[in-house]
């Protein structure tokens, strides 16, 4: 599919910024949406600042285009359902409404493999899997947003990238740094949990393929770096790349869950904003979770362009 113009929601977030930089270099005409007006002015292409959950503003901001990359989301392991619903579900509904008004034919929708998370060891999880219960409001509302996309008459592709890190990262590596700066990184089960992560450049590559290839209607793809890694080794690689020395503390799963439960209770009582440790966060470093990439390889033609090491080096260089 030949693309002349693309709209990027969440253009001032980590993924949106990387996607915009790549497509800008490819010579695409771009229109970015986001809330951070100061970052928006630095993007190097047309940008509008507004709230996607406001239908009137959304309809006014949209223009004719060939594809929408929907990167915008409220992404956090903690918070009130109502806020996540507004930014993840209602905003997606507005995007679909605007696409219909402006006859935009294709949507690349960024979702999450958190919908698989079940507090158990999981390997080679396929796109059809669903957890018995959603682990938090973020996960629930991202699933609800997916359902809207799948029920729409838009030619949509959904990707579920696992553990995005890289330039402009405000989530994965900064959270690890924050915990490490407090004295130690916790290792549960000796840090042997096997996990997938994805360098942002590989996610951008996958999104480019989603937009430009002819794909089966409503295709869904897991996206990772295709190299599962033990949590302890990932910690070591991150801290070494950042030039940080960090201590590790081996702790029991039950103990960490107890601490997380207390911290979540304190936050629910309004005595803190976000728990430093959540039960979901404990589960992430305690349990295996790797994703099956067969569909992405066979149908999308996806393969990672950068290794984890290369991704970390590119992230560190961007911070210099």
Secondary structure as GFF3:
##gff-version 3
##sequence-region A 1 320
A	DSSP	beta_strand	5	9	.	.	.	ID=ss1
A	DSSP	alpha_helix	14	25	.	.	.	ID=ss2
A	DSSP	beta_strand	29	34	.	.	.	ID=ss3
A	DSSP	alpha_helix	37	40	.	.	.	ID=ss4
A	DSSP	beta_strand	46	49	.	.	.	ID=ss5
A	DSSP	alpha_helix	55	61	.	.	.	ID=ss6
A	DSSP	beta_strand	67	70	.	.	.	ID=ss7
A	DSSP	alpha_helix	81	84	.	.	.	ID=ss8
A	DSSP	pi_helix	85	90	.	.	.	ID=ss9
A	DSSP	alpha_helix	91	101	.	.	.	ID=ss10
A	DSSP	beta_strand	106	110	.	.	.	ID=ss11
A	DSSP	three_ten_helix	113	116	.	.	.	ID=ss12
A	DSSP	beta_strand	122	125	.	.	.	ID=ss13
A	DSSP	alpha_helix	137	151	.	.	.	ID=ss14
A	DSSP	beta_strand	155	161	.	.	.	ID=ss15
A	DSSP	beta_strand	164	165	.	.	.	ID=ss16
A	DSSP	alpha_helix	172	181	.	.	.	ID=ss17
A	DSSP	beta_strand	184	188	.	.	.	ID=ss18
A	DSSP	three_ten_helix	189	191	.	.	.	ID=ss19
A	DSSP	beta_strand	194	195	.	.	.	ID=ss20
A	DSSP	beta_strand	198	199	.	.	.	ID=ss21
A	DSSP	alpha_helix	200	212	.	.	.	ID=ss22
A	DSSP	beta_strand	219	223	.	.	.	ID=ss23
A	DSSP	beta_strand	229	230	.	.	.	ID=ss24
A	DSSP	alpha_helix	231	241	.	.	.	ID=ss25
A	DSSP	beta_strand	247	251	.	.	.	ID=ss26
A	DSSP	alpha_helix	253	268	.	.	.	ID=ss27
A	DSSP	alpha_helix	279	286	.	.	.	ID=ss28
A	DSSP	beta_strand	289	291	.	.	.	ID=ss29
A	DSSP	alpha_helix	294	295	.	.	.	ID=ss30
A	DSSP	pi_helix	296	300	.	.	.	ID=ss31
A	DSSP	alpha_helix	308	319	.	.	.	ID=ss32
###
